[in-house]
Amino acid sequence: MWVHSGKNSAPTLSTRYQESLLCPLFTAALILVALQVSSAQAQSVDLTSPDQHFTVQQPRVLDAKEALAVYQNVRARMFSGYSGARNPAIADLDQWPVYNSAPYRSATHGQRYVNNYANPMARAYGRYEASGPMPVGAVLAKDSFTVTGKGDVFAGALFLMEKMPAGFNQASHDWAYTMIMPDGSLFGTTKGDGSKRVAFCITCHEAVAEKHHQMFFVPEEYRVEVLNSQ
């Protein structure tokens, strides 16, 4: 986990935790403390089987220019942290196209600022509502960060959707949902370690219209036009 002071200086690491020494539940608990969550709020968060993403309390509101400037300053450090997961599905994440013009606050991801990425197999995502069903091997990713009222910047989790072969999991329409913590530790993945911790992802994405195949799309005002999305 790292923190950027937000005061015209380069972001610096506050503390770096090795995956072998820190379990994802402890990482999540540290993030709750770092974001100054009240004890009552922290106690209400069930980290073993949450029913939603933890909501950041009173985040700083940034305009698109400000959010993009923050992200450009911290993106490399965020990706370095996620790479600790050694997940082959995101080995070349830094080369994937991004489908939003600037980070935007996602209500479905706890009011964190997020960016939408898709691997080459998921290039049809650039057609947004006209994307159609994704092929096996398609991976959609959202990285995330938070800016507190004091201007501190915290790396957030990386959220993944990976389309698996038919029969993988009927309940998720063969999507595997994965959440990787800022230090690279695995919070949970569908039908794998910590599967109960990401089960609510299935429920949330079931709210999407059937024709959109469990996918949420970039808000219209942040969308970029992708010419090779066929």
Summary of the structure (lengths in Angstrom):
residues: 230
radius of gyration: 16.9
end to end distance: 37.5
largest distance: 50.6
contacts: 699
relative contact order: 0.18
helix: 35%
strand: 19%
